[in-house]
């Protein structure tokens, strides 16, 4: 369409992009402690997703956020949100998706082994299928007779 602009060309979007990256910069010292002002995973994960969408190249700041994900929820095959505020915050699926996407796009090569181990645990097929009850599986099936 003539005269149309891509979303990242609008001033408001550029402002949100800057806010996302500046938030990561501000939280970088906290990542080693396992937290950030924007939440342990959802805030930084959303920021990394936004940066990926606009073609932001991984750097030390995005790598620090990605590395912080590797130290969270180590005993689980997924990542849990730090808080539950439905409908926008609180889904283990969304949190895990944001983390996996952030790890895929912003982990430096030096973290490849750790990243591979954690992503394999989440991607081995046990999660989220392990959360499916027989009733849910039946309803999701094309042959459901319930």
C-alpha positions in Angstrom: 0.0 0.0 0.0 1.6 3.3 -1.0 2.6 5.5 1.9 2.2 2.7 4.5 4.9 2.3 7.1 6.1 -0.8 8.7 5.3 -1.0 12.5 8.9 -0.5 13.5 9.0 2.7 11.6 6.5 4.4 13.8 7.8 6.5 16.6 5.7 4.8 19.3 7.1 1.4 18.3 10.7 2.8 18.3 10.0 4.0 21.8 8.8 0.6 23.0 11.8 -1.0 21.4 14.2 1.4 23.2 12.3 0.7 26.5 12.6 -3.0 26.0 16.4 -2.8 25.4 17.0 -0.3 28.2 15.1 -2.5 30.6 17.5 -5.4 29.7 20.4 -3.1 30.3 19.0 -2.0 33.6 18.3 -5.5 34.7 21.7 -7.0 33.5 23.3 -6.9 37.0 20.2 -8.5 38.5 20.2 -11.4 36.0 23.1 -13.1 37.9 20.9 -13.0 41.0 18.0 -14.7 39.1 15.6 -11.8 38.8 14.7 -8.6 37.0 12.4 -5.7 37.5 10.3 -7.0 34.6 9.9 -10.5 36.1 12.2 -13.5 36.0 11.3 -14.7 32.6 8.2 -13.1 31.0 9.5 -9.5 30.9 13.0 -10.3 29.6 11.6 -13.0 27.3 9.1 -10.6 25.7 11.9 -8.0 25.3 14.1 -10.6 23.5 11.2 -11.6 21.3 10.7 -8.0 20.3 14.3 -7.5 19.6 14.4 -10.7 17.5 11.4 -9.5 15.4 13.1 -6.3 14.4 16.4 -8.1 13.6 18.4 -7.1 16.6 21.7 -9.0 16.7 22.6 -10.8 19.9 25.0 -8.9 22.1 26.3 -9.0 25.7 23.1 -7.6 27.1 20.8 -10.0 25.3 23.2 -12.9 26.1 23.0 -12.1 29.8 19.2 -12.2 29.7 19.3 -15.6 27.9 21.9 -17.0 30.3 19.7 -16.0 33.2 17.0 -18.3 31.8 19.3 -21.3 32.1 19.6 -20.9 35.9 15.8 -20.8 36.5 13.5 -23.7 37.1 16.4 -26.2 36.7 14.4 -29.0 38.3 11.6 -28.7 35.8 11.2 -29.5 32.1 9.7 -26.0 31.5 9.8 -22.5 32.9 7.2 -21.2 35.3 6.0 -17.6 35.4 7.1 -15.6 38.5 3.5 -14.3 39.0 0.0 -15.2 37.8 -2.1 -12.4 36.5 -4.5 -13.9 34.0 -5.2 -13.5 31.2 -1.9 -12.0 30.2 0.6 -13.3 32.7 0.7 -16.7 34.3 0.8 -19.3 31.6 3.6 -21.9 31.8 3.2 -22.5 28.1 3.8 -18.8 27.2 6.7 -18.4 29.6 8.4 -21.5 28.3 7.8 -20.4 24.7 9.4 -17.0 25.4 12.4 -18.6 27.1 13.0 -21.1 24.4 12.7 -18.5 21.7 15.1 -16.2 23.6 17.6 -19.0 24.1 17.4 -19.9 20.4 18.0 -16.4 19.2 20.2 -14.8 21.9 22.4 -17.4 23.5 26.0 -17.0 22.7 28.0 -20.0 21.4 29.7 -20.3 24.8 26.4 -21.4 26.3 25.6 -23.9 23.5 25.9 -27.0 25.7 23.8 -25.6 28.6 21.3 -24.3 26.2 21.0 -27.6 24.4 20.5 -29.5 27.6 17.7 -27.2 28.8 15.9 -26.9 25.5 16.1 -30.7 25.0 14.4 -31.2 28.3 11.5 -28.9 27.4 11.3 -30.2 23.8 11.5 -34.0 24.5 7.8 -34.3 24.1 7.0 -34.7 27.8 6.0 -31.1 28.2 3.3 -29.8 27.8 1.8 -33.3 27.0 2.5 -34.4 30.6 -0.1 -31.9 31.7 -2.8 -33.4 29.5 -5.4 -35.4 31.4 -7.2 -38.4 29.8 -10.4 -36.2 29.6 -8.5 -33.4 27.9 -6.9 -35.8 25.5 -10.2 -37.3 24.6 -11.8 -33.9 24.0 -8.8 -32.9 21.8 -9.1 -36.1 19.8 -11.0 -36.2 16.5 -12.6 -39.4 17.7 -14.0 -38.0 20.9 -17.3 -39.6 21.9 -17.7 -37.8 25.2 
